[in-house]
Amino acid sequence: MGPAEIVMSLKELCAEEGPKIRTETIVEWIDRQGGFESEAELIAYAKKMKARQYARQLTYEDEETGLKIKRLWSFRDPVTRERYYNDILQLPEEQRRRLIIQYSHFLDQLRSVRRAMADYFAGQEFFPFYVGADADGEFEED
């Protein structure tokens, strides 16, 4: 069973387990389905995931704003489809300044989205109070 099949068939697990599913439950389910390939492939994948985790932990603290942001940002090369990282310290100062300003705006928006989702799953359903919802809680399509 490949990754696409696993993702597509996860709906069965969701139906069985209900609204709250733990990561460990998903891991056990994938294991029962035979979705984990050979040990060597699994170890190679785990090493990639651990390397990505370490890359996300490297931060840059901006002296002007006091923000701590990721220093390495990953992208896929459109030709080779390989992942590579851009170090924001390698950017020209003006470009890095613009990136940090834009990042702070997106960070505020992300906090609003996270609050809205947390409110929703806590049963408060405050979506009509967040931008983009009409009085009935329906969202406009772009």
DSSP file with accessible surface (Angstrom, degrees, kcal/mol):
  #  RESIDUE AA STRUCTURE BP1 BP2  ACC     N-H-->O    O-->H-N    N-H-->O    O-->H-N    TCO  KAPPA ALPHA  PHI   PSI    X-CA   Y-CA   Z-CA
    1    1 A M              0   0   89      0, 0.0    32,-0.0     0, 0.0    36,-0.0   0.000 360.0 360.0 360.0 124.8    0.0    0.0    0.0
    2    2 A G     >  -     0   0   19      1,-0.1     4,-2.2    34,-0.0     5,-0.2  -0.327 360.0 -94.5 -89.6 174.0    1.5    3.3   -1.1
    3    3 A P  H  > S+     0   0  105      0, 0.0     4,-2.5     0, 0.0     5,-0.2   0.876 122.6  52.8 -57.6 -40.5    1.2    6.8    0.5
    4    4 A A  H  > S+     0   0   67      1,-0.2     4,-2.4     2,-0.2     5,-0.2   0.919 110.4  47.4 -64.1 -41.8   -1.7    7.8   -1.8
    5    5 A E  H  > S+     0   0  108      2,-0.2     4,-2.2     1,-0.2    -1,-0.2   0.877 111.2  51.9 -66.0 -38.1   -3.7    4.7   -0.9
    6    6 A I  H  X S+     0   0   18     -4,-2.2     4,-0.9     2,-0.2    -2,-0.2   0.953 111.3  46.4 -63.0 -47.6   -3.0    5.2    2.8
    7    7 A V  H >< S+     0   0  100     -4,-2.5     3,-0.8     1,-0.2     4,-0.3   0.928 113.7  48.7 -61.7 -44.4   -4.2    8.8    2.7
    8    8 A M  H >< S+     0   0  124     -4,-2.4     3,-0.7     1,-0.2    -1,-0.2   0.867 113.3  46.9 -64.7 -35.7   -7.3    7.9    0.7
    9    9 A S  H >X S+     0   0   16     -4,-2.2     3,-1.5     1,-0.2     4,-0.7   0.524  84.4  90.6 -89.1  -1.4   -8.2    5.0    3.1
   10   10 A L  H <X S+     0   0   41     -4,-0.9     4,-2.4    -3,-0.8    -1,-0.2   0.741  71.1  76.2 -62.4 -19.7   -7.8    7.0    6.3
   11   11 A K  H <> S+     0   0  144     -3,-0.7     4,-2.2    -4,-0.3    -1,-0.3   0.851  89.2  57.6 -61.8 -29.5  -11.4    7.9    6.0
   12   12 A E  H <> S+     0   0  100     -3,-1.5     4,-2.1     2,-0.2    -1,-0.2   0.932 107.2  46.6 -62.6 -44.9  -12.2    4.3    7.2
   13   13 A L  H  X S+     0   0    1     -4,-0.7     4,-3.0     1,-0.2     5,-0.3   0.913 110.4  53.2 -63.8 -42.1  -10.2    5.0   10.4
   14   14 A C  H  X S+     0   0   65     -4,-2.4     4,-1.4     1,-0.2    -1,-0.2   0.903 109.7  48.5 -60.0 -40.9  -11.9    8.3   10.9
   15   15 A A  H  < S+     0   0   87     -4,-2.2    -1,-0.2    -5,-0.2    -2,-0.2   0.890 116.2  43.8 -66.8 -38.0  -15.3    6.7   10.7
   16   16 A E  H  < S+     0   0  124     -4,-2.1    -2,-0.2     1,-0.2    -1,-0.2   0.902 118.9  39.8 -72.9 -42.9  -14.3    4.0   13.1
   17   17 A E  H  < S-     0   0   86     -4,-3.0     3,-0.4     1,-0.2    -1,-0.2   0.603  98.0-140.6 -89.1 -16.3  -12.5    6.1   15.7
   18   18 A G     <  -     0   0   30     -4,-1.4    -1,-0.2    -5,-0.3    -2,-0.1  -0.389  51.0 -32.2  86.2-162.2  -14.7    9.1   15.8
   19   19 A P  S    S+     0   0  136      0, 0.0     2,-0.6     0, 0.0    -1,-0.2   0.711 121.9  61.1 -74.6 -21.8  -13.7   12.8   16.1
   20   20 A K        +     0   0  186     -3,-0.4     2,-0.5    -6,-0.1     0, 0.0  -0.901  60.9 171.4-113.9 112.0  -10.5   12.4   18.2
   21   21 A I        -     0   0   50     -2,-0.6     2,-0.2     4,-0.0    -7,-0.0  -0.969  20.8-144.1-121.1 129.4   -7.7   10.4   16.7
   22   22 A R     >  -     0   0  146     -2,-0.5     4,-1.8     1,-0.1     3,-0.3  -0.557  22.6-119.7 -88.0 155.1   -4.3   10.2   18.2
   23   23 A T  H  > S+     0   0  102      1,-0.2     4,-2.7     2,-0.2     5,-0.2   0.906 115.4  56.6 -57.9 -41.9   -1.1   10.0   16.1
   24   24 A E  H  > S+     0   0  102      1,-0.2     4,-2.6     2,-0.2    -1,-0.2   0.873 104.1  53.2 -60.4 -36.1   -0.3    6.6   17.7
   25   25 A T  H  > S+     0   0   18     -3,-0.3     4,-2.3     2,-0.2    -1,-0.2   0.915 109.5  48.0 -64.9 -42.1   -3.7    5.3   16.6
   26   26 A I  H  X S+     0   0   54     -4,-1.8     4,-2.8     2,-0.2     5,-0.2   0.928 111.4  50.8 -64.6 -42.2   -2.9    6.3   13.0
   27   27 A V  H  X S+     0   0   70     -4,-2.7     4,-2.4     1,-0.2    -2,-0.2   0.941 111.6  47.1 -60.9 -46.7    0.6    4.7   13.2
   28   28 A E  H  X S+     0   0  104     -4,-2.6     4,-2.4     1,-0.2    -1,-0.2   0.905 112.4  50.3 -62.0 -40.9   -0.9    1.5   14.5
   29   29 A W  H  X S+     0   0    3     -4,-2.3     4,-1.8     2,-0.2    -2,-0.2   0.932 110.3  48.7 -64.0 -46.1   -3.6    1.5   11.8
   30   30 A I  H  <>S+     0   0   24     -4,-2.8     5,-2.7     1,-0.2     4,-0.4   0.907 110.8  52.3 -60.4 -39.9   -1.0    2.1    9.0
   31   31 A D  H ><5S+     0   0  108     -4,-2.4     3,-1.3    -5,-0.2    -2,-0.2   0.925 108.3  49.7 -63.1 -43.4    1.1   -0.7   10.4
   32   32 A R  H 3<5S+     0   0  151     -4,-2.4    -1,-0.2     1,-0.3    -2,-0.2   0.844 108.9  53.7 -64.2 -31.5   -1.9   -3.1   10.4
   33   33 A Q  T 3<5S-     0   0   74     -4,-1.8    -1,-0.3    -5,-0.2    -2,-0.2   0.521 115.0-116.9 -79.5  -6.1   -2.6   -2.1    6.7
   34   34 A G  T < 5S+     0   0   44     -3,-1.3    -3,-0.2    -4,-0.4    -2,-0.1   0.777  70.2 140.5  75.1  27.1    1.0   -3.0    5.8
   35   35 A G      < +     0   0    9     -5,-2.7     2,-0.6    -6,-0.2    -4,-0.2   0.620  41.9  87.2 -81.2 -14.6    1.6    0.6    4.8
   36   36 A F  S    S-     0   0   69     -6,-0.4     3,-0.1    -5,-0.1   -34,-0.0  -0.778  72.0-147.0 -88.3 126.7    5.1    0.8    6.2
   37   37 A E        -     0   0   98     -2,-0.6    -1,-0.1     1,-0.2     5,-0.1   0.180  46.7 -37.9 -73.6-159.9    7.6   -0.3    3.6
   38   38 A S     >  -     0   0   62      1,-0.1     4,-2.4     3,-0.1     5,-0.2  -0.119  62.1-106.2 -61.4 160.3   10.8   -2.1    4.4
   39   39 A E  H  > S+     0   0  146      1,-0.2     4,-2.8     2,-0.2     5,-0.2   0.881 119.8  54.9 -55.0 -42.2   12.8   -1.2    7.4
   40   40 A A  H  > S+     0   0   73      1,-0.2     4,-2.4     2,-0.2    -1,-0.2   0.920 109.8  45.9 -62.1 -42.8   15.5    0.6    5.3
   41   41 A E  H  > S+     0   0  107      2,-0.2     4,-2.3     1,-0.2    -1,-0.2   0.906 113.5  49.6 -66.2 -39.7   12.9    2.8    3.6
   42   42 A L  H  X S+     0   0   66     -4,-2.4     4,-2.6     2,-0.2    -2,-0.2   0.919 111.8  47.9 -66.2 -42.4   11.2    3.6    6.9
   43   43 A I  H  X S+     0   0   86     -4,-2.8     4,-2.4     2,-0.2    -2,-0.2   0.923 111.4  50.4 -64.7 -42.5   14.6    4.5    8.5
   44   44 A A  H  X S+     0   0   51     -4,-2.4     4,-2.0    -5,-0.2    -2,-0.2   0.919 112.5  47.3 -62.0 -41.9   15.5    6.7    5.5
   45   45 A Y  H  X S+     0   0  138     -4,-2.3     4,-2.5     2,-0.2    -2,-0.2   0.923 110.7  51.3 -65.4 -43.4   12.2    8.5    5.8
   46   46 A A  H  X S+     0   0   55     -4,-2.6     4,-2.5     1,-0.2    -2,-0.2   0.897 108.6  52.4 -61.7 -38.5   12.5    8.9    9.6
   47   47 A K  H  X S+     0   0  146     -4,-2.4     4,-2.5     2,-0.2    -1,-0.2   0.912 109.2  49.3 -64.8 -40.4   16.0   10.4    9.0
   48   48 A K  H  X S+     0   0  126     -4,-2.0     4,-2.3     2,-0.2    -2,-0.2   0.928 111.9  48.5 -62.5 -44.7   14.6   12.9    6.5
   49   49 A M  H  X S+     0   0   57     -4,-2.5     4,-2.1     2,-0.2    -2,-0.2   0.902 111.7  49.1 -64.4 -39.2   11.8   13.9    8.9
   50   50 A K  H  X S+     0   0   91     -4,-2.5     4,-2.5     2,-0.2    -1,-0.2   0.916 109.9  51.5 -67.0 -40.5   14.2   14.3   11.8
   51   51 A A  H  X S+     0   0   57     -4,-2.5     4,-2.4     1,-0.2    -2,-0.2   0.917 110.4  49.2 -61.8 -41.2   16.5   16.5    9.6
   52   52 A R  H  X S+     0   0   50     -4,-2.3     4,-2.1     2,-0.2    -1,-0.2   0.889 108.9  53.3 -64.8 -37.9   13.5   18.7    8.7
   53   53 A Q  H  X S+     0   0   67     -4,-2.1     4,-1.2     2,-0.2    -2,-0.2   0.940 110.1  46.8 -62.7 -45.0   12.6   19.0   12.3
   54   54 A Y  H  X S+     0   0  134     -4,-2.5     4,-0.8     1,-0.2     3,-0.4   0.903 110.0  53.8 -63.4 -39.8   16.1   20.2   13.2
   55   55 A A  H >< S+     0   0   13     -4,-2.4     3,-0.7     1,-0.2    17,-0.5   0.892 107.0  51.8 -62.8 -37.9   16.0   22.6   10.2
   56   56 A R  H 3< S+     0   0  131     -4,-2.1    -1,-0.2     1,-0.2    -2,-0.2   0.769 103.7  59.2 -68.4 -24.9   12.7   24.1   11.6
   57   57 A Q  H 3< S+     0   0  114     -4,-1.2     2,-0.5    -3,-0.4    -1,-0.2   0.681  79.8  96.9 -81.2 -15.7   14.3   24.6   15.0
   58   58 A L    <<  -     0   0   74     -4,-0.8    13,-2.6    -3,-0.7    14,-0.6  -0.626  62.3-175.0 -75.2 119.1   17.1   26.9   13.7
   59   59 A T  E     -A   70   0A  70     -2,-0.5     2,-0.4    11,-0.3    11,-0.2  -0.790  26.0-146.8-120.4 162.5   15.8   30.4   14.4
   60   60 A Y  E     -A   69   0A  42      9,-3.0     9,-2.7    -2,-0.3     2,-0.6  -0.991  14.0-148.8-123.8 129.9   16.8   34.0   13.7
   61   61 A E  E     -A   68   0A 114     -2,-0.4     2,-0.5     7,-0.2     7,-0.2  -0.907  12.4-142.1-104.2 118.0   16.0   36.7   16.2
   62   62 A D     >  -     0   0    3      5,-2.8     4,-2.1    -2,-0.6     5,-0.1  -0.656   3.5-153.0 -79.3 125.5   15.3   40.1   14.7
   63   63 A E  T  4 S+     0   0  185     -2,-0.5    -1,-0.2     1,-0.2    -2,-0.0   0.852  90.3  50.1 -69.4 -34.9   16.8   42.8   16.8
   64   64 A E  T  4 S+     0   0  144      1,-0.2    -1,-0.2     3,-0.1    -2,-0.0   0.929 126.0  22.3 -70.4 -47.0   14.3   45.5   15.7
   65   65 A T  T  4 S-     0   0   72      2,-0.1    -2,-0.2     0, 0.0    -1,-0.2   0.665  93.0-131.4 -95.7 -20.3   11.1   43.6   16.1
   66   66 A G     <  +     0   0   45     -4,-2.1     2,-0.2     1,-0.3    -3,-0.1   0.514  56.4 147.5  78.9   4.2   12.2   41.0   18.7
   67   67 A L        -     0   0   37     -5,-0.1    -5,-2.8    -6,-0.1     2,-0.6  -0.488  41.8-148.0 -74.3 141.1   10.6   38.3   16.5
   68   68 A K  E     +A   61   0A 132     -7,-0.2     2,-0.3    -2,-0.2    -7,-0.2  -0.959  29.1 170.9-104.6 121.9   12.0   34.8   16.4
   69   69 A I  E     -A   60   0A   2     -9,-2.7    -9,-3.0    -2,-0.6     2,-0.1  -0.891  41.8 -82.5-129.8 161.3   11.5   33.3   13.0
   70   70 A K  E     -A   59   0A  60     -2,-0.3   -11,-0.3   -11,-0.2    18,-0.1  -0.365  31.5-158.3 -58.6 137.4   12.6   30.2   11.2
   71   71 A R  S    S+     0   0   68    -13,-2.6    17,-2.5   -16,-0.3     2,-0.5   0.837  77.1  53.8 -86.8 -36.5   16.0   30.8    9.7
   72   72 A L  E     -B   87   0B  38    -14,-0.6     2,-0.5   -17,-0.5    15,-0.2  -0.880  65.9-170.6-105.0 128.6   15.8   28.0    7.0
   73   73 A W  E     -B   86   0B  68     13,-2.4    13,-2.6    -2,-0.5     2,-0.3  -0.969  16.1-139.5-119.1 126.7   12.8   27.9    4.6
   74   74 A S  E     +B   85   0B  40     -2,-0.5     2,-0.3    11,-0.2    11,-0.2  -0.621  23.9 171.1 -92.5 146.1   12.3   24.9    2.4
   75   75 A F  E     -B   84   0B  99      9,-2.6     9,-2.8    -2,-0.3     2,-0.5  -0.963  30.8-120.1-141.8 156.7   11.2   24.9   -1.2
   76   76 A R  E     -B   83   0B 108     -2,-0.3     7,-0.2     7,-0.2     6,-0.1  -0.888  29.3-120.1-100.4 132.6   11.0   22.3   -3.9
   77   77 A D     >  -     0   0   51      5,-3.0     4,-2.2    -2,-0.5     5,-0.1  -0.534  19.7-140.4 -66.4 126.3   13.0   22.9   -7.0
   78   78 A P  T  4 S+     0   0  102      0, 0.0    -1,-0.2     0, 0.0    -2,-0.0   0.791  97.1  40.3 -64.7 -24.3   10.4   23.1   -9.8
   79   79 A V  T  4 S+     0   0  128      1,-0.1    -2,-0.0     3,-0.1    -3,-0.0   0.939 128.7  24.6 -88.0 -54.1   12.7   21.1  -12.2
   80   80 A T  T  4 S-     0   0   82      2,-0.1     3,-0.1     1,-0.0    -1,-0.1   0.639  89.5-137.9 -88.1 -15.4   14.3   18.4  -10.0
   81   81 A R     <  +     0   0  150     -4,-2.2     2,-0.2     1,-0.2    -1,-0.0   0.602  55.7 142.1  65.0  12.9   11.5   18.3   -7.4
   82   82 A E        -     0   0  132     -5,-0.1    -5,-3.0    -6,-0.1     2,-0.3  -0.566  54.2-117.1 -81.7 148.6   14.3   18.1   -4.7
   83   83 A R  E     +B   76   0B  78     -7,-0.2     2,-0.3    -2,-0.2    -7,-0.2  -0.680  37.9 173.5 -85.4 137.6   13.8   20.0   -1.5
   84   84 A Y  E     -B   75   0B  94     -9,-2.8    -9,-2.6    -2,-0.3     2,-0.4  -0.940  22.6-127.9-139.5 162.4   16.3   22.8   -0.7
   85   85 A Y  E     -B   74   0B  85     -2,-0.3     2,-0.5   -11,-0.2   -11,-0.2  -0.913   6.7-152.0-115.9 140.1   16.6   25.4    2.0
   86   86 A N  E     -B   73   0B  73    -13,-2.6   -13,-2.4    -2,-0.4     2,-0.6  -0.941  14.6-144.0-106.7 130.1   17.0   29.1    1.8
   87   87 A D  E >   -B   72   0B  29     -2,-0.5     3,-2.0   -15,-0.2     4,-0.3  -0.834   3.3-149.7 -93.6 120.6   18.8   30.8    4.7
   88   88 A I  G >  S+     0   0    4    -17,-2.5     3,-1.2    -2,-0.6    -1,-0.1   0.754  95.4  66.7 -66.3 -19.1   17.3   34.2    5.4
   89   89 A L  G 3  S+     0   0   59      1,-0.2    -1,-0.3   -18,-0.2     4,-0.1   0.702  94.6  59.2 -72.0 -15.6   20.7   35.4    6.7
   90   90 A Q  G <  S+     0   0  150     -3,-2.0    -1,-0.2     2,-0.1    -2,-0.2   0.499  87.4  98.1 -87.9  -5.7   21.9   35.0    3.1
   91   91 A L  S <  S-     0   0   40     -3,-1.2     5,-0.0    -4,-0.3    -3,-0.0  -0.521  89.7 -95.0 -78.3 151.3   19.3   37.5    1.9
   92   92 A P     >  -     0   0   81      0, 0.0     4,-2.6     0, 0.0     5,-0.3  -0.330  41.2-109.9 -59.9 148.4   20.3   41.1    1.3
   93   93 A E  H  > S+     0   0  100      1,-0.2     4,-2.4     2,-0.2     5,-0.2   0.875 116.3  48.8 -52.0 -46.1   19.4   43.2    4.3
   94   94 A E  H  > S+     0   0  120      1,-0.2     4,-2.2     2,-0.2    -1,-0.2   0.909 112.3  48.2 -64.7 -41.2   16.5   45.1    2.7
   95   95 A Q  H  > S+     0   0   86     -3,-0.2     4,-2.4     2,-0.2    -1,-0.2   0.912 111.6  50.0 -66.3 -40.1   15.0   41.9    1.4
   96   96 A R  H  X S+     0   0   27     -4,-2.6     4,-2.4     2,-0.2    -2,-0.2   0.911 108.8  53.3 -64.5 -39.6   15.3   40.3    4.8
   97   97 A R  H  X S+     0   0   31     -4,-2.4     4,-2.2    -5,-0.3    -2,-0.2   0.932 110.2  46.6 -60.2 -46.5   13.6   43.4    6.4
   98   98 A R  H  X S+     0   0  121     -4,-2.2     4,-2.7     1,-0.2     5,-0.2   0.915 111.1  52.9 -62.8 -41.0   10.6   43.1    4.0
   99   99 A L  H  X S+     0   0   54     -4,-2.4     4,-2.9     1,-0.2    -2,-0.2   0.925 109.3  48.5 -60.6 -43.7   10.4   39.4    4.6
  100  100 A I  H  X S+     0   0    1     -4,-2.4     4,-2.3     2,-0.2    -1,-0.2   0.912 111.5  49.6 -66.4 -39.9   10.3   39.9    8.4
  101  101 A I  H  X S+     0   0   82     -4,-2.2     4,-1.7     2,-0.2    -2,-0.2   0.947 114.3  44.7 -63.5 -46.7    7.6   42.6    8.1
  102  102 A Q  H  X S+     0   0  113     -4,-2.7     4,-2.4     1,-0.2     5,-0.2   0.913 111.1  54.8 -64.2 -39.4    5.5   40.4    5.9
  103  103 A Y  H  X S+     0   0   55     -4,-2.9     4,-2.7    -5,-0.2    -1,-0.2   0.914 105.0  52.6 -60.5 -42.7    6.1   37.5    8.2
  104  104 A S  H  X S+     0   0   31     -4,-2.3     4,-1.8     1,-0.2    -1,-0.2   0.889 109.5  49.4 -64.4 -36.0    4.8   39.4   11.2
  105  105 A H  H  X S+     0   0  110     -4,-1.7     4,-1.8     2,-0.2    -1,-0.2   0.933 113.2  45.9 -66.4 -44.8    1.6   40.3    9.3
  106  106 A F  H  X S+     0   0  128     -4,-2.4     4,-2.9     1,-0.2    -2,-0.2   0.867 108.0  58.2 -65.3 -34.8    1.0   36.6    8.3
  107  107 A L  H  X S+     0   0   29     -4,-2.7     4,-2.3    -5,-0.2    -1,-0.2   0.919 105.2  49.8 -62.2 -41.7    1.8   35.6   11.9
  108  108 A D  H  X S+     0   0   87     -4,-1.8     4,-1.7     2,-0.2    -1,-0.2   0.916 112.3  47.6 -62.3 -42.6   -1.1   37.7   13.2
  109  109 A Q  H  X S+     0   0  115     -4,-1.8     4,-2.2     1,-0.2    -2,-0.2   0.907 110.0  52.7 -65.1 -40.2   -3.4   36.2   10.6
  110  110 A L  H  X S+     0   0   71     -4,-2.9     4,-2.8     1,-0.2     5,-0.2   0.902 106.1  53.4 -63.7 -39.3   -2.3   32.7   11.5
  111  111 A R  H  X S+     0   0  114     -4,-2.3     4,-2.6     1,-0.2    -1,-0.2   0.907 108.3  50.8 -61.4 -40.3   -3.0   33.4   15.2
  112  112 A S  H  X S+     0   0   46     -4,-1.7     4,-2.6     2,-0.2    -2,-0.2   0.919 110.8  48.3 -63.6 -42.4   -6.5   34.4   14.2
  113  113 A V  H  X S+     0   0   84     -4,-2.2     4,-2.7     2,-0.2     5,-0.2   0.933 112.2  48.6 -63.7 -45.0   -7.1   31.3   12.2
  114  114 A R  H  X S+     0   0  159     -4,-2.8     4,-2.7     1,-0.2    -2,-0.2   0.907 112.0  49.2 -63.1 -41.1   -5.7   29.1   15.0
  115  115 A R  H  X S+     0   0  131     -4,-2.6     4,-2.9    -5,-0.2    -1,-0.2   0.926 111.3  49.7 -62.4 -43.5   -8.0   30.9   17.5
  116  116 A A  H  X S+     0   0    8     -4,-2.6     4,-2.4     2,-0.2    10,-0.3   0.926 113.5  45.3 -61.9 -43.7  -11.0   30.4   15.3
  117  117 A M  H  X S+     0   0   81     -4,-2.7     4,-2.6     2,-0.2     5,-0.2   0.911 113.4  49.4 -68.2 -40.4  -10.3   26.7   14.8
  118  118 A A  H  X S+     0   0   59     -4,-2.7     4,-1.5    -5,-0.2     6,-0.2   0.926 112.0  49.2 -63.4 -42.7   -9.7   26.2   18.5
  119  119 A D  H  <>S+     0   0   32     -4,-2.9     5,-2.5    -5,-0.2     6,-0.8   0.918 111.2  50.4 -60.6 -43.3  -12.9   28.0   19.3
  120  120 A Y  H ><5S+     0   0   94     -4,-2.4     3,-1.7     4,-0.2    -2,-0.2   0.948 112.2  44.5 -62.0 -48.7  -14.8   25.9   16.8
  121  121 A F  H 3<5S+     0   0  157     -4,-2.6    -1,-0.2     1,-0.3    -2,-0.2   0.729 107.1  60.5 -73.0 -17.2  -13.5   22.6   18.2
  122  122 A A  T 3<5S-     0   0   69     -4,-1.5    -1,-0.3    -5,-0.2    -2,-0.2   0.444 121.8-109.0 -83.7  -0.4  -14.1   23.7   21.7
  123  123 A G  T < 5S+     0   0   54     -3,-1.7    -3,-0.2    -4,-0.2    -2,-0.1   0.522  91.7 112.4  89.9   6.4  -17.8   24.0   20.7
  124  124 A Q      < -     0   0   97     -5,-2.5    -4,-0.2    -6,-0.2    -5,-0.1   0.780  55.1-162.5 -85.1 -27.3  -17.9   27.8   20.7
  125  125 A E        +     0   0  122     -6,-0.8    -5,-0.1     1,-0.2    -8,-0.1   0.899  23.2 163.1  46.4  59.7  -18.4   28.2   17.0
  126  126 A F    >>  +     0   0   78    -10,-0.3     3,-2.2     1,-0.2     4,-0.5   0.207  30.0 122.0 -89.2  15.2  -17.4   31.8   16.7
  127  127 A F  G >4  +     0   0   43      1,-0.3     3,-1.8     2,-0.2     6,-0.3   0.851  65.1  62.8 -52.0 -38.5  -16.9   31.7   12.9
  128  128 A P  G 34 S+     0   0   55      0, 0.0    -1,-0.3     0, 0.0     5,-0.2   0.794 100.4  55.7 -59.5 -21.4  -19.4   34.5   12.2
  129  129 A F  G <4 S+     0   0  167     -3,-2.2     2,-0.3     2,-0.1    -2,-0.2   0.597  95.1  82.0 -85.6 -11.2  -17.2   36.8   14.2
  130  130 A Y  S X< S-     0   0   56     -3,-1.8     3,-1.4    -4,-0.5   -17,-0.0  -0.640  97.3 -85.2 -93.8 154.2  -14.2   36.2   12.1
  131  131 A V  T 3  S+     0   0  148     -2,-0.3    -1,-0.1     1,-0.2     3,-0.1  -0.231 109.6  32.1 -58.0 137.1  -13.5   37.9    8.8
  132  132 A G  T 3  S+     0   0   40      1,-0.3     8,-1.3    -4,-0.1     2,-0.4   0.309  90.5 106.4 101.8  -7.9  -15.2   36.2    5.8
  133  133 A A  B <   -C  139   0C  20     -3,-1.4    -1,-0.3    -6,-0.3     6,-0.2  -0.844  56.2-145.0-106.8 141.6  -18.3   34.8    7.4
  134  134 A D    >   -     0   0   72      4,-2.5     3,-2.0    -2,-0.4    -1,-0.0  -0.231  45.2 -79.5 -87.2-171.5  -21.8   36.3    6.9
  135  135 A A  T 3  S+     0   0   97      1,-0.3    -1,-0.0     2,-0.1    -2,-0.0   0.795 131.1  52.9 -62.9 -27.8  -24.5   36.3    9.5
  136  136 A D  T 3  S-     0   0  138      2,-0.1    -1,-0.3    -8,-0.0     3,-0.1   0.438 118.2-109.0 -86.4  -1.0  -25.4   32.7    8.9
  137  137 A G  S <  S+     0   0   21     -3,-2.0     2,-0.3     1,-0.3    -2,-0.1   0.544  74.6 138.7  85.1   5.3  -21.8   31.5    9.4
  138  138 A E        -     0   0  129    -10,-0.0    -4,-2.5     1,-0.0     2,-0.3  -0.665  47.5-133.4 -85.4 143.0  -21.5   30.8    5.6
  139  139 A F  B     -C  133   0C 106     -2,-0.3     2,-0.2    -6,-0.2    -6,-0.2  -0.732  16.3-116.9 -98.9 143.1  -18.2   31.8    3.9
  140  140 A E        -     0   0  159     -8,-1.3     2,-0.3    -2,-0.3    -1,-0.0  -0.506  28.8-124.7 -73.7 141.8  -18.0   33.6    0.7
  141  141 A E              0   0  190     -2,-0.2    -1,-0.1     1,-0.1     0, 0.0  -0.694 360.0 360.0 -86.4 141.8  -16.3   31.7   -2.2
  142  142 A D              0   0  211     -2,-0.3    -1,-0.1     0, 0.0     0, 0.0  -0.466 360.0 360.0 -76.9 360.0  -13.4   33.4   -3.9
